[in-house]
Amino acid sequence: MTEHIIEKFRAVRGEVGKAIVGQPEAVDGMLVTLLARGHVLLEGVPGVAKTLLVRTLSRALDLDTKRVQFTPDLMPGDVTGSLVYDNAAGEFEFRPGPVVTNLLLADEINRTPPKTQSSLLEAMEERQVSADGVTRPLPDPFMVAATMNPIEYEGTYTLPEAQLDRFLMKLVLDLPPRDAEIEVLRRHAQGFDPRDLDAAGVRPVLTVNELHRAQAEVRQVGVRPDVLAYLVDLARATRQSPSVRMGVSPRGATALLGASKAWAYLSGFGAVTPDHVQRMALPVLRHRLQLQPEAELEGVSADSILRSIMQQVQVPI
């Protein structure tokens, strides 16, 4: 484990803090997702800086970023790219879509039909796009950061389970506490412009090569057999809960393992502890639970079920 690289990630947090106030858990979740080579779903009401968080993190990491505003009339080719006829050459050529980037901001992903949402499945899982029988690899690193609004239902589409399962984490951005909201207004009163990150002083502090090195080091983080068993017990307990229609799959347990290793690395540990697993359990598992209809009617949430399970499952010492 390289302390120099971990210090760089601490510097990334500082750079993001120049534009983002009161969302430390979301920042940590984004960094864990990058280190674990996953994708992240950001849920929050309008105005809690979901888009600004993605843009600022991209600037601090010096990554190429593209943004897609998902709408009901968006087509799959508008995301992945399509074949376009070149009059001069007299043949079709592939014109890459915005998915060919390091960090794709999929804004309001639930406003487009499942047909267009599915255009991201191959990119998220295989890190490639296919057109006319030709497969084209995506840049490395590659991460999808999708946003969605939890309170608007008209004109929105439910994300299919297969789509949700591709996201390593679902981060919920709550309204900031009073002190943080005052700080936001103070910055705006002093001239802060969220569209001008240069003026805010946000600068790149971590290179792509350093990110690749950190991702490789995360894979070397150790896990004791009893901690692996704890991960499995948590996943199996979700399948046995009476409030859950469909619990966490083995892929979900694998995702929790990867996120726990990344969080242990960021925390300066060479091996995963139960504390790291518990810290990652909610963001990694909350969107993988399908609740029973009667549980939803009673206001039971996936987070409350997961907290109850973590209290019941025996923790290794």
C-alpha positions in Angstrom: 0.0 0.0 0.0 1.4 3.3 -1.1 0.9 6.1 1.5 1.7 8.7 -1.3 -1.3 7.6 -3.3 -3.6 7.6 -0.3 -2.5 11.2 0.4 -3.4 12.0 -3.2 -7.0 10.8 -2.5 -7.2 12.9 0.6 -6.2 15.9 -1.6 -9.0 14.9 -4.0 -11.4 15.3 -1.1 -10.0 18.7 -0.5 -10.4 19.8 -4.1 -14.0 18.6 -4.2 -14.7 20.5 -1.0 -13.9 23.7 -2.8 -17.2 23.3 -4.7 -19.3 20.8 -2.7 -20.5 21.5 0.9 -22.0 19.0 3.3 -21.8 15.8 1.2 -18.7 13.9 2.6 -20.3 10.5 2.4 -21.2 11.0 -1.3 -17.6 12.1 -2.1 -16.2 9.0 -0.3 -18.7 6.8 -2.1 -17.7 8.1 -5.5 -14.0 7.5 -4.7 -14.8 4.0 -3.5 -16.7 3.3 -6.7 -13.8 4.5 -8.8 -11.3 2.4 -6.9 -13.5 -0.7 -7.2 -14.0 -0.1 -10.9 -17.8 0.2 -10.5 -20.6 2.6 -11.3 -22.7 4.8 -9.1 -26.3 5.9 -8.9 -26.9 9.3 -7.2 -30.4 9.9 -5.9 -31.6 13.2 -4.4 -34.1 16.0 -4.8 -33.2 18.8 -7.3 -30.6 21.2 -6.1 -28.4 19.1 -3.9 -25.4 19.3 -6.2 -25.5 15.8 -7.8 -24.3 17.0 -11.2 -21.8 19.5 -9.6 -20.3 16.6 -7.5 -19.6 14.5 -10.6 -18.1 17.5 -12.5 -15.9 18.5 -9.6 -14.6 15.0 -9.0 -13.8 14.6 -12.6 -11.8 17.9 -12.6 -9.9 16.8 -9.4 -9.0 13.5 -11.1 -8.3 15.1 -14.5 -10.7 12.6 -16.3 -12.4 13.1 -19.6 -16.1 13.6 -18.9 -19.2 13.7 -21.0 -22.8 14.4 -20.0 -26.1 13.0 -21.4 -29.4 14.4 -20.5 -31.8 11.5 -20.6 -35.1 12.3 -22.1 -38.1 10.2 -23.3 -37.1 10.5 -27.0 -33.4 9.6 -26.5 -32.4 6.7 -28.6 -29.7 4.0 -27.8 -27.5 5.2 -30.6 -27.5 8.7 -29.1 -25.6 7.2 -26.1 -23.4 4.5 -27.6 -22.8 6.0 -31.1 -24.0 5.0 -34.5 -23.0 4.4 -38.1 -23.0 7.6 -40.3 -22.6 7.6 -44.0 -19.5 9.5 -45.2 -20.2 11.0 -48.6 -16.6 11.7 -49.4 -15.5 8.2 -48.6 -18.6 6.5 -49.9 -19.0 4.3 -46.9 -20.4 4.1 -43.4 -18.2 5.1 -40.5 -18.8 4.8 -36.8 -19.3 8.0 -34.9 -18.7 7.4 -31.2 -21.4 8.5 -28.7 -20.8 10.2 -25.4 -20.3 6.9 -23.6 -16.8 6.9 -25.1 -15.2 8.7 -22.1 -13.8 8.2 -18.7 -16.7 9.5 -16.6 -20.2 9.5 -18.1 -22.7 11.6 -16.4 -26.1 10.1 -17.1 -28.4 12.8 -15.9 -31.9 11.8 -14.8 -31.5 8.3 -16.2 -35.0 7.3 -15.1 -36.5 9.8 -17.6 -35.7 7.6 -20.6 -37.5 4.3 -21.5 -35.9 0.9 -20.6 -34.9 0.5 -24.3 -32.5 3.4 -24.1 -31.4 2.6 -20.5 -30.4 -0.9 -21.8 -27.9 0.8 -24.1 -25.6 1.2 -21.1 -25.7 -2.4 -20.0 -22.9 -3.6 -22.3 -20.8 -0.5 -21.5 -21.2 -0.9 -17.8 -20.6 -4.7 -17.6 -18.2 -5.4 -20.5 -16.7 -1.9 -20.8 -17.2 -1.9 -24.6 -19.8 -0.9 -27.2 -20.9 -2.9 -30.2 -22.2 -1.5 -33.5 -22.7 -3.3 -36.8 -21.0 -6.4 -35.5 -17.8 -4.6 -34.4 -16.9 -4.4 -30.7 -15.0 -1.3 -29.5 -13.4 -1.1 -26.1 -14.1 1.9 -23.9 -11.3 4.0 -22.2 -9.9 2.9 -18.9 -10.9 4.1 -16.4 -14.6 4.1 -17.2 -17.4 4.9 -14.8 -21.1 5.8 -15.2 -22.4 8.2 -12.6 -26.2 8.3 -13.1 -28.6 10.7 -11.3 -32.3 10.4 -10.6 -35.0 12.3 -8.8 -36.8 10.3 -6.1 -40.0 12.5 -5.9 -41.1 12.9 -9.5 -43.1 10.0 -11.0 -44.8 11.6 -14.0 -42.7 11.1 -17.1 -40.3 8.7 -15.4 -39.5 5.0 -15.9 -38.6 2.4 -13.3 -35.0 1.2 -13.7 -35.1 -2.6 -14.5 -33.4 -4.9 -11.9 -30.7 -5.8 -14.5 -29.9 -2.1 -14.8 -29.9 -1.4 -11.1 -27.6 -4.4 -10.4 -24.9 -2.9 -12.7 -24.5 -0.1 -10.2 -22.0 -0.8 -7.5 -23.5 1.8 -5.2 -26.6 3.9 -4.8 -25.8 7.1 -2.9 -28.6 9.1 -1.4 -27.8 12.9 -1.3 -29.9 14.4 1.5 -30.6 18.1 2.0 -27.6 19.6 3.8 -27.8 20.6 7.5 -28.4 24.2 8.4 -24.7 25.1 8.9 -23.8 23.6 5.5 -26.6 25.4 3.8 -25.4 28.7 5.3 -21.9 27.9 4.0 -23.4 27.3 0.5 -25.1 30.7 0.5 -22.0 32.4 1.9 -19.9 31.1 -1.1 -22.6 32.2 -3.6 -22.7 35.6 -1.9 -18.9 35.9 -2.4 -19.3 35.2 -6.1 -19.0 31.4 -6.4 -20.2 30.2 -9.8 -20.9 26.4 -10.0 -20.3 26.6 -13.8 -16.8 27.9 -13.4 -14.7 25.4 -11.5 -11.5 27.1 -12.5 -12.5 30.3 -10.6 -13.3 28.1 -7.6 -9.7 26.9 -7.6 -10.5 23.2 -8.3 -7.4 21.6 -9.9 -6.3 18.1 -10.8 -4.3 16.4 -8.0 -4.4 12.7 -9.1 -3.2 11.3 -12.5 -4.8 8.4 -14.4 -1.6 6.4 -13.9 -1.9 6.9 -10.1 -5.5 5.9 -10.2 -4.6 2.7 -12.1 -2.0 2.0 -9.5 -4.4 2.5 -6.7 -7.0 0.2 -8.3 -4.3 -2.5 -8.6 -3.4 -2.1 -4.9 -7.1 -2.3 -3.9 -7.2 -5.8 -5.4 -4.3 -6.8 -3.1 -6.2 -5.8 0.1 -6.6 -9.0 2.2 -9.8 -10.5 3.6 -9.9 -13.1 6.4 -12.1 -16.2 5.9 -14.4 -15.2 8.8 -15.0 -11.8 7.2 -15.8 -13.5 3.9 -18.3 -15.7 5.8 -19.8 -12.5 7.4 -20.3 -11.0 3.9 -22.2 -14.2 2.8 -24.3 -14.3 6.0 -25.4 -10.7 5.4 -26.4 -11.5 1.8 -28.2 -14.7 2.8 -30.1 -12.9 5.6 -31.6 -10.5 3.1 -33.1 -13.4 1.2 -34.7 -14.7 4.4 -36.3 -11.5 5.5 -40.1 -11.6 5.4 -40.2 -8.0 4.1 -38.0 -8.8 1.1 -39.4 -10.3 -2.2 -35.9 -10.7 -3.7 -32.7 -10.4 -1.7 -29.1 -9.8 -2.5 -27.6 -12.1 -5.2 -24.1 -13.5 -5.2 -23.1 -10.7 -7.5 -24.3 -8.2 -4.8 -22.2 -10.0 -2.2 -19.2 -9.7 -4.6 -19.9 -6.0 -5.0 -19.9 -5.5 -1.3 -16.6 -7.3 -1.1 -15.1 -5.0 -3.7 -16.4 -1.9 -2.1 -15.2 -3.0 1.4 -11.7 -3.6 0.0 -11.7 -0.1 -1.6 -12.9 1.5 1.7 -10.3 -0.4 3.7 -7.6 0.9 1.3 -8.8 4.5 1.5 -8.8 4.2 5.3 -5.2 3.0 5.3 -5.9 -0.7 6.2 -4.2 -3.6 4.5 -7.1 -6.0 5.2 -10.9 -5.7 5.4 -12.6 -5.6 8.8 -16.3 -6.0 9.7 -16.4 -2.3 10.2 -15.5 -1.7 6.6 -18.2 -4.1 5.5 -20.8 -2.4 7.7 -19.9 1.0 6.4 -20.4 -0.1 2.8 -23.5 -2.3 3.3 -26.2 0.3 2.9 -24.9 2.1 -0.3 -24.0 -1.2 -2.0 -27.0 -3.3 -1.1 -30.0 -0.8 -0.7 -30.9 -0.9 -4.4 -30.5 -4.6 -4.7 -33.5 -5.4 -2.4 -36.9 -5.9 -3.9 -39.4 -5.4 -1.1 -42.8 -7.1 -0.6 -45.7 -4.8 -1.7 -47.2 -4.9 1.8 -43.8 -3.8 3.3 -43.7 -0.8 0.9 -47.3 0.1 1.8 -46.3 0.1 5.5 -43.4 2.5 4.8 -40.6 -0.1 5.4 -37.4 1.0 3.6 -34.5 -1.1 2.3 -32.1 0.9 4.7 -34.2 -0.1 7.8 -34.2 -3.7 6.8 -30.4 -3.7 6.2 -29.8 -2.0 9.6 -31.9 -4.6 11.3 -30.0 -7.4 9.5 -26.6 -6.0 10.6 -27.8 -6.0 14.2 -28.9 -9.6 14.0 -26.0 -11.3 12.0 -23.1 -12.3 14.2 -20.0 -10.1 13.7 -16.7 -11.9 13.6 -14.2 -10.8 16.3 
